[in-house]
């Protein structure tokens, strides 16, 4: 394997669509709500103006949010590779694809340098995103989001790196839910609208639950090797039987939360598009229930990740059109 291919492998490209799902969802809700507010103002003033939702879509905010999130995900993947490699968690017992540090394709020094460079690039992207979103008019918001960006970068690195790595204490699911669910969706919505709406937390919970479900699948698959390496993930703490019940809760909770959002915000048939994405998720639940050897759950990670991305795309189309 060439060095370039090793870095591409370490970036784990298959995880990237899932990471940007929250940005897509949050952006689409932001555009819809801005459009609705403008229409209300126009109607109240009896003006007749032709408008379309995409005209209020700030592309620079969207693409910088996407780039920042991709940076955070790649940073997390590099840090995970480094942390598990240094601790010896990635060994011959591991079920998933061989990691870059584990295989020797990338040295510890090289990986650490890659982590630092990725963290700096991600921070620069976050600062640009904050400036484009708030300019000089919203200083308090800018400071808050800068601190939030720093927290996200630290969280991405501390999942498996260091003696106090929270991924080794069963807290990985919580951080994934917060940063790839709540922060991603609600934060992106706020970048567009500069305000909060309680209903936005419902799709944020959905994306957070589904992102946590992917991590839970990963940890169920790696249960035996993680337990042996003393990586106390939530699955190791709960045991497989309880981890499966927790998984059902995540998937069904994600579906329920989005249906509740639909109930309160329904306007037309286009809003129903995202329901199609529930089909593979229900099939997935049946597969998990029937699977006895958790090592066979590896293909399900990709299915849930892509189903979440499909949900985000269909949901967004339903919001904008």
C-alpha positions, 0 to 999 in steps of 0.5 A: 500500500502506498503512503497516499492510499494509507492516508486515504484508508486512515481517513475512512471515507465511508464515514464521511456521508454520515458526518455531514447528514446533520449539516444537510438537515440543519441547513434545509430547516434553516432555509425553510424557516427563513423563507416562511418568515419572509413570506409572513412579512410580505403578506402582512404588508400586502406586497406581491413579490415572487420568491423561491426558497433557494434564493435565501440559501447562503451557499458559503455557510453551507459549504464551509459547514460541510468542510468543517464537519468533514475536517472534524470527522477525518480528525476523529478517524486519525485520532482514533487510529492513533489512540487505539494503535498506541494503546494496543487495542488494534491487534490481531483480534480486531474484526474490522478493516486493519488500521494504518498504524496497526499495519505499519503503513503510517508511523506514530510520528506521521500520524500524530503530525497528520492529526495536528495538521488536520486540527489546524485546518479544521480550526481555520475552516471553523473560524471562516464559517463563524466569520461568514455567518456572523461577521462583526455584528454578532460578537457574542455568537462568534465567541460562543461558536468559536469555543464550540468549535474548539470543544468539537476538535478536542472531543474528536481527538480525545475519543481514544487519545490520552489516558483520559480518553472518553471512548474507553469509559463508555462515553463515546455514544454521548459525545457522538449524540451531542456533536454529530446530532445536536450541535450539527443540526441545531448549530447549523440551523442557528448559523442560518437563522440566528435564532432557535426553534424547539422543533429543530431539536427533533430532527437533531435527536434523530441524526444524533440517535442514528449516529450513535447507532453506527457507533453502537454497531461498531462497538458490538462488532468489536465487543470481544476484542475491546473487552480483552483490551480493556476498552470499556465501551458502552457495549462492554459495560452493558453486554451484548443482550442489553446493547441490542436493546439499546440499539433498538431504542436508538433506531426506533427513537430516531424514527419517532422523533422525525415523525413527531417533527413531521406532525408539527410541521407538515405542509405538503406531500414533499414533507413525506419523502424521508419516510422512504429511508425508514424502510432499510432501517426497519430491515436493519433492525430485523437483521440485528435481532436475528444476528447471533455472532456480533462479528456479522454486524460489520456490513450493517454499519455501512447500511445504517450510515447510508440510510442516515445520509439518504434520510438527510437528503430526502428530508432536505428535499422535502423541506426546500421544495 
